[in-house]
Amino acid sequence: MCAPAATSSQQPPAHAGPVVLTHVHDADGHERTVRGANVRAIRLGQGVGPNLTATRAGSGFVATWVRAGFPMASRATSSPDRTYAIATIDAPPGSQWCGHALRPGEVLFYGPDVPHTAVNPVGVNFAFAAMETQALCEAADTMKLKPDLPTSGEVRVLKSGQSVASGTLWRSVAALADPQRMPPHADEGSRLLRTTVQTLTEGDKWTPCRGVDSGAVVSACIDYAEELGRIPSIQELCAVTFVCRRKLWSAFDECYGSSPARFLRLWGFARARTRLRQASPGTLTVLEVASDLGFHHAGRFASGYRQHFGESPSQTLRAGRP
Protein backbone atom coordinates (compact mmCIF):
# COMPACT_ATOMS: atom_id res chain seq x y z
CA MET A 1 0.00 0.00 0.00
CA CYS A 2 1.06 3.56 -0.61
CA ALA A 3 1.59 5.73 2.41
CA PRO A 4 -0.95 8.61 2.50
CA ALA A 5 0.47 11.86 1.16
CA ALA A 6 0.18 15.09 3.12
CA THR A 7 -0.97 17.05 0.07
CA SER A 8 -2.25 16.23 -3.38
CA SER A 9 -0.68 17.74 -6.48
CA GLN A 10 -1.37 17.26 -10.17
CA GLN A 11 1.22 15.04 -11.86
CA PRO A 12 3.08 16.50 -14.85
CA PRO A 13 2.91 14.44 -18.07
CA ALA A 14 5.48 11.62 -18.04
CA HIS A 15 6.80 12.17 -21.53
CA ALA A 16 8.53 9.17 -23.08
CA GLY A 17 11.73 9.41 -25.07
CA PRO A 18 12.81 7.57 -28.23
CA VAL A 19 13.16 3.79 -28.47
CA VAL A 20 16.73 2.42 -28.36
CA LEU A 21 17.03 -0.96 -30.12
CA THR A 22 19.82 -3.42 -29.22
CA HIS A 23 20.84 -6.71 -30.90
CA VAL A 24 22.33 -9.24 -28.49
CA HIS A 25 24.09 -11.98 -30.46
CA ASP A 26 25.42 -13.98 -27.52
CA ALA A 27 24.30 -14.03 -23.90
CA ASP A 28 27.52 -15.49 -22.49
CA GLY A 29 28.58 -13.08 -19.79
CA HIS A 30 25.90 -10.61 -20.93
CA GLU A 31 24.73 -8.27 -18.20
CA ARG A 32 22.20 -5.50 -18.46
CA THR A 33 21.08 -3.01 -15.82
CA VAL A 34 17.52 -1.71 -16.04
CA ARG A 35 16.98 1.02 -13.46
CA GLY A 36 18.83 -0.80 -10.72
CA ALA A 37 17.86 -4.38 -11.64
CA ASN A 38 20.99 -6.16 -12.86
CA VAL A 39 20.09 -8.97 -15.28
CA ARG A 40 22.63 -11.78 -15.82
CA ALA A 41 22.09 -14.42 -18.48
CA ILE A 42 23.59 -17.51 -20.07
CA ARG A 43 22.78 -19.09 -23.41
CA LEU A 44 20.98 -22.44 -23.31
CA GLY A 45 21.52 -23.60 -26.90
CA GLN A 46 21.29 -22.76 -30.60
CA GLY A 47 18.79 -20.23 -31.93
CA VAL A 48 17.53 -18.50 -35.06
CA GLY A 49 19.09 -15.07 -34.63
CA PRO A 50 19.95 -12.39 -32.08
CA ASN A 51 17.86 -11.36 -29.13
CA LEU A 52 16.16 -8.03 -29.83
CA THR A 53 15.86 -5.61 -26.93
CA ALA A 54 14.25 -2.18 -27.11
CA THR A 55 14.12 0.36 -24.28
CA ARG A 56 12.21 3.59 -23.84
CA ALA A 57 12.45 5.87 -20.82
CA GLY A 58 10.13 8.53 -19.45
CA SER A 59 9.47 10.41 -16.24
CA GLY A 60 8.91 7.86 -13.48
CA PHE A 61 9.37 4.74 -15.62
CA VAL A 62 11.50 2.83 -18.12
CA ALA A 63 10.03 0.26 -20.51
CA THR A 64 11.81 -2.68 -22.11
CA TRP A 65 10.61 -4.94 -24.95
CA VAL A 66 12.33 -8.28 -25.66
CA ARG A 67 12.08 -10.97 -28.34
CA ALA A 68 14.35 -14.00 -27.93
CA GLY A 69 16.26 -15.32 -30.95
CA PHE A 70 18.12 -17.93 -28.90
CA PRO A 71 17.21 -19.74 -25.65
CA MET A 72 18.44 -18.08 -22.50
CA ALA A 73 18.34 -18.49 -18.73
CA SER A 74 18.53 -15.34 -16.68
CA ARG A 75 18.40 -14.16 -13.11
CA ALA A 76 18.13 -10.78 -11.46
CA THR A 77 16.95 -9.01 -8.34
CA SER A 78 14.45 -6.22 -8.80
CA SER A 79 15.35 -2.72 -7.66
CA PRO A 80 14.34 -1.74 -4.10
CA ASP A 81 12.58 1.43 -5.27
CA ARG A 82 10.71 0.08 -8.32
CA THR A 83 7.54 -1.84 -9.09
CA TYR A 84 7.55 -3.86 -12.32
CA ALA A 85 4.61 -4.65 -14.61
CA ILE A 86 5.30 -7.33 -17.24
CA ALA A 87 3.13 -8.09 -20.28
CA THR A 88 3.55 -11.57 -21.77
CA ILE A 89 3.09 -11.30 -25.54
CA ASP A 90 4.27 -14.69 -26.89
CA ALA A 91 5.19 -17.62 -24.63
CA PRO A 92 6.35 -20.83 -26.36
CA PRO A 93 6.35 -24.04 -24.32
CA GLY A 94 9.08 -23.93 -21.70
CA SER A 95 8.72 -20.21 -20.95
CA GLN A 96 9.06 -20.01 -17.18
CA TRP A 97 9.53 -17.19 -14.68
CA CYS A 98 9.96 -17.79 -10.95
CA GLY A 99 8.51 -21.27 -11.32
CA HIS A 100 5.47 -19.97 -13.23
CA ALA A 101 4.75 -21.18 -16.78
CA LEU A 102 4.10 -18.03 -18.82
CA ARG A 103 0.93 -17.62 -20.87
CA PRO A 104 0.27 -14.96 -23.52
CA GLY A 105 -1.88 -12.07 -22.30
CA GLU A 106 -0.83 -12.26 -18.66
CA VAL A 107 0.27 -9.33 -16.52
CA LEU A 108 2.89 -10.06 -13.87
CA PHE A 109 3.71 -7.64 -11.07
CA TYR A 110 7.06 -7.72 -9.29
CA GLY A 111 7.56 -5.92 -6.01
CA PRO A 112 10.92 -4.57 -4.81
CA ASP A 113 13.83 -6.93 -4.12
CA VAL A 114 12.45 -9.98 -5.93
CA PRO A 115 15.06 -12.68 -6.76
CA HIS A 116 13.96 -13.35 -10.34
CA THR A 117 14.81 -16.44 -12.38
CA ALA A 118 13.66 -17.05 -15.95
CA VAL A 119 13.85 -19.51 -18.82
CA ASN A 120 13.26 -17.75 -22.15
CA PRO A 121 13.09 -20.11 -25.16
CA VAL A 122 13.34 -19.02 -28.79
CA GLY A 123 10.34 -16.87 -29.69
CA VAL A 124 9.38 -15.69 -26.24
CA ASN A 125 8.23 -12.08 -26.47
CA PHE A 126 7.50 -9.88 -23.48
CA ALA A 127 7.68 -6.28 -22.33
CA PHE A 128 8.01 -4.77 -18.90
CA ALA A 129 7.83 -1.36 -17.32
CA ALA A 130 9.95 -0.52 -14.29
CA MET A 131 8.02 2.20 -12.47
CA GLU A 132 9.21 4.30 -9.58
CA THR A 133 7.15 3.20 -6.59
CA GLN A 134 7.05 6.80 -5.40
CA ALA A 135 5.65 7.91 -8.78
CA LEU A 136 2.91 5.27 -8.47
CA CYS A 137 2.04 6.52 -5.00
CA GLU A 138 1.90 10.12 -6.22
CA ALA A 139 -0.37 9.09 -9.09
CA ALA A 140 -2.60 7.21 -6.64
CA ASP A 141 -2.79 10.29 -4.42
CA THR A 142 -3.82 12.42 -7.39
CA MET A 143 -6.50 9.84 -8.32
CA LYS A 144 -7.58 9.52 -4.64
CA LEU A 145 -7.14 5.74 -4.80
CA LYS A 146 -5.39 3.23 -2.54
CA PRO A 147 -3.73 0.56 -4.72
CA ASP A 148 -2.52 -2.69 -3.19
CA LEU A 149 1.09 -2.55 -4.39
CA PRO A 150 3.13 -5.79 -4.33
CA THR A 151 5.36 -5.90 -1.29
CA SER A 152 9.06 -6.67 -1.05
CA GLY A 153 9.87 -10.06 -2.60
CA GLU A 154 6.31 -10.56 -3.91
CA VAL A 155 5.36 -11.68 -7.44
CA ARG A 156 1.75 -11.72 -8.65
CA VAL A 157 0.16 -13.01 -11.84
CA LEU A 158 -3.07 -11.64 -13.31
CA LYS A 159 -4.67 -13.77 -16.01
CA SER A 160 -5.81 -12.13 -19.23
CA GLY A 161 -9.31 -10.69 -19.47
CA GLN A 162 -10.03 -10.32 -15.76
CA SER A 163 -10.82 -6.61 -15.93
CA VAL A 164 -10.91 -3.65 -18.31
CA ALA A 165 -8.04 -1.98 -16.44
CA SER A 166 -5.80 -5.06 -16.60
CA GLY A 167 -6.44 -5.40 -20.35
CA THR A 168 -5.61 -1.75 -20.88
CA LEU A 169 -2.46 -2.12 -18.80
CA TRP A 170 -1.34 -5.18 -20.79
CA ARG A 171 -1.74 -3.30 -24.08
CA SER A 172 0.09 -0.25 -22.73
CA VAL A 173 3.10 -2.20 -21.43
CA ALA A 174 3.23 -4.47 -24.50
CA ALA A 175 3.40 -1.53 -26.91
CA LEU A 176 5.33 1.07 -24.92
CA ALA A 177 8.79 0.10 -26.21
CA ASP A 178 7.81 -2.08 -29.19
CA PRO A 179 9.75 -0.63 -32.16
CA GLN A 180 6.89 -1.54 -34.54
CA ARG A 181 3.84 -0.38 -32.60
CA MET A 182 4.81 2.44 -30.28
CA PRO A 183 1.78 4.21 -28.80
CA PRO A 184 1.22 7.72 -30.15
CA HIS A 185 0.38 9.44 -26.87
CA ALA A 186 2.92 11.98 -25.64
CA ASP A 187 1.84 11.39 -22.02
CA GLU A 188 2.03 7.58 -22.25
CA GLY A 189 4.05 7.47 -19.05
CA SER A 190 1.25 9.16 -17.09
CA ARG A 191 -1.27 6.81 -18.69
CA LEU A 192 0.88 3.84 -17.65
CA LEU A 193 1.06 4.99 -14.03
CA ARG A 194 -2.68 5.71 -13.85
CA THR A 195 -3.65 2.38 -15.40
CA THR A 196 -1.31 0.52 -13.05
CA VAL A 197 -2.86 2.24 -10.05
CA GLN A 198 -6.35 1.43 -11.34
CA THR A 199 -5.48 -2.23 -11.88
CA LEU A 200 -3.95 -2.59 -8.42
CA THR A 201 -7.00 -0.92 -6.85
CA GLU A 202 -9.72 -3.04 -8.44
CA GLY A 203 -9.02 -6.11 -6.35
CA ASP A 204 -8.59 -8.59 -9.21
CA LYS A 205 -7.85 -12.18 -8.30
CA TRP A 206 -4.10 -12.54 -8.29
CA THR A 207 -2.15 -15.78 -8.41
CA PRO A 208 1.02 -15.58 -6.31
CA CYS A 209 4.19 -16.90 -7.95
CA ARG A 210 6.22 -19.55 -6.25
CA GLY A 211 9.95 -19.73 -6.66
CA VAL A 212 11.16 -16.77 -4.60
CA ASP A 213 12.96 -19.00 -2.06
CA SER A 214 14.05 -21.34 -4.85
CA GLY A 215 15.38 -18.37 -6.79
CA ALA A 216 17.59 -17.46 -3.86
CA VAL A 217 18.91 -21.04 -3.71
CA VAL A 218 19.80 -21.26 -7.40
CA SER A 219 21.33 -17.77 -7.40
CA ALA A 220 23.56 -18.77 -4.49
CA CYS A 221 24.63 -21.88 -6.41
CA ILE A 222 25.51 -19.94 -9.56
CA ASP A 223 27.31 -17.25 -7.57
CA TYR A 224 29.36 -19.98 -5.89
CA ALA A 225 30.23 -21.57 -9.27
CA GLU A 226 31.30 -18.20 -10.65
CA GLU A 227 33.45 -17.54 -7.58
CA LEU A 228 35.11 -20.95 -7.94
CA GLY A 229 35.48 -20.67 -11.70
CA ARG A 230 34.35 -24.27 -12.17
CA ILE A 231 31.31 -26.56 -11.88
CA PRO A 232 30.89 -27.42 -8.19
CA SER A 233 29.77 -30.81 -6.94
CA ILE A 234 26.28 -31.41 -5.60
CA GLN A 235 27.77 -31.92 -2.14
CA GLU A 236 29.40 -28.47 -2.33
CA LEU A 237 26.16 -26.84 -3.41
CA CYS A 238 24.19 -28.42 -0.59
CA ALA A 239 26.80 -27.20 1.90
CA VAL A 240 26.82 -23.66 0.50
CA THR A 241 23.01 -23.29 0.41
CA PHE A 242 22.28 -25.29 3.58
CA VAL A 243 19.68 -27.44 1.83
CA CYS A 244 19.40 -31.17 1.16
CA ARG A 245 19.80 -32.78 -2.26
CA ARG A 246 16.04 -33.03 -2.71
CA LYS A 247 15.50 -29.32 -2.00
CA LEU A 248 18.42 -28.40 -4.28
CA TRP A 249 16.97 -30.45 -7.15
CA SER A 250 13.48 -29.03 -6.50
CA ALA A 251 14.79 -25.44 -6.57
CA PHE A 252 16.49 -25.85 -9.97
CA ASP A 253 13.53 -27.74 -11.38
CA GLU A 254 11.11 -25.04 -10.21
CA CYS A 255 13.17 -22.14 -11.53
CA TYR A 256 14.76 -23.58 -14.67
CA GLY A 257 13.04 -26.89 -15.36
CA SER A 258 16.38 -28.66 -15.04
CA SER A 259 18.45 -30.66 -12.60
CA PRO A 260 21.33 -28.81 -10.89
CA ALA A 261 23.90 -30.95 -12.72
CA ARG A 262 22.44 -30.29 -16.18
CA PHE A 263 21.99 -26.55 -15.60
CA LEU A 264 25.53 -26.08 -14.31
CA ARG A 265 26.88 -28.09 -17.23
CA LEU A 266 25.23 -25.52 -19.52
CA TRP A 267 26.71 -22.77 -17.37
CA GLY A 268 30.10 -24.43 -17.85
CA PHE A 269 29.69 -24.46 -21.63
CA ALA A 270 28.88 -20.73 -21.56
CA ARG A 271 31.97 -19.96 -19.47
CA ALA A 272 34.13 -22.16 -21.71
CA ARG A 273 32.94 -20.24 -24.77
CA THR A 274 33.83 -16.93 -23.17
CA ARG A 275 37.35 -18.11 -22.26
CA LEU A 276 37.98 -19.64 -25.67
CA ARG A 277 36.89 -16.50 -27.49
CA GLN A 278 39.05 -14.25 -25.32
CA ALA A 279 42.20 -16.40 -25.37
CA SER A 280 45.41 -14.95 -26.83
CA PRO A 281 47.22 -17.01 -29.49
CA GLY A 282 49.12 -19.97 -28.07
CA THR A 283 48.20 -19.29 -24.43
CA LEU A 284 45.35 -21.76 -23.95
CA THR A 285 44.10 -25.12 -25.20
CA VAL A 286 40.62 -26.58 -25.30
CA LEU A 287 41.67 -29.33 -22.90
CA GLU A 288 42.94 -26.78 -20.36
CA VAL A 289 39.70 -24.82 -20.46
CA ALA A 290 37.57 -27.95 -20.10
CA SER A 291 39.68 -29.26 -17.21
CA ASP A 292 39.72 -25.93 -15.35
CA LEU A 293 35.91 -25.74 -15.51
CA GLY A 294 35.44 -29.26 -14.17
CA PHE A 295 34.81 -31.21 -17.41
CA HIS A 296 36.85 -34.37 -16.88
CA HIS A 297 36.03 -36.15 -20.16
CA ALA A 298 37.38 -34.22 -23.17
CA GLY A 299 35.29 -36.12 -25.74
CA ARG A 300 32.01 -35.59 -23.90
CA PHE A 301 32.86 -31.92 -23.39
CA ALA A 302 33.54 -31.40 -27.10
CA SER A 303 30.38 -33.27 -28.12
CA GLY A 304 28.16 -31.37 -25.70
CA TYR A 305 29.74 -28.05 -26.66
CA ARG A 306 29.12 -28.66 -30.36
CA GLN A 307 25.50 -29.61 -29.71
CA HIS A 308 25.07 -26.47 -27.59
CA PHE A 309 26.66 -23.89 -29.90
CA GLY A 310 26.70 -25.54 -33.34
CA GLU A 311 30.50 -25.50 -33.56
CA SER A 312 33.38 -27.32 -31.90
CA PRO A 313 35.38 -25.69 -29.08
CA SER A 314 38.47 -25.69 -31.29
CA GLN A 315 36.55 -23.69 -33.92
CA THR A 316 35.59 -21.14 -31.26
CA LEU A 317 39.20 -20.90 -30.14
CA ARG A 318 40.49 -20.33 -33.70
CA ALA A 319 37.75 -17.79 -34.50
CA GLY A 320 38.58 -15.75 -31.39
CA ARG A 321 42.22 -15.31 -32.31
CA PRO A 322 43.42 -12.38 -34.46
Helices and strands as residue ranges (DSSP letters): E 20-24, E 31-34, E 37-43, E 51-58, E 61-67, E 72-77, E 82-90, E 96-97, E 100-101, E 107-110, E 115-120, E 125-132, H 133-143, E 155-158, H 164-176, H 188-201, E 207-208, H 212-228, H 234-241, H 245-256, H 260-278, H 286-292, H 298-309, H 313-320
